[in-house]
Amino acid sequence: IVSNGGGLPDAVGNAGLVFRRGEIRELIACMREILSNPKLEEKIRQAAPEHLIRHYSETVSKQYLSIIESTVEMGYNKANFKTCN
């Protein structure tokens, strides 16, 4: 269960519940929902492993590396970009 602040909804994906930041009643409702709804709990438990694998640091770093490599392969180089300050 996460608030909708920042990247938390993306971090939890379909393996969790999201409530509006600062809305304690929504947090309580999410807690009650998962505690009283075994089907929802099971759905979240089943979604968690795949979600975690997709967001594992090694998986994410390989995706970033692939993007960088494909950019280099497309012929982009320092001449195409302004320098960073």
Secondary structure, DSSP 8 states (H G I E B T S, - for coil): -EESSTTHHHHHGGGS-EE-TT-HHHHHHHHHHHHH-HHHHHHHHHHHHHHHHHTSHHHHHHHHHHHHHHHHHTT--GGGS----
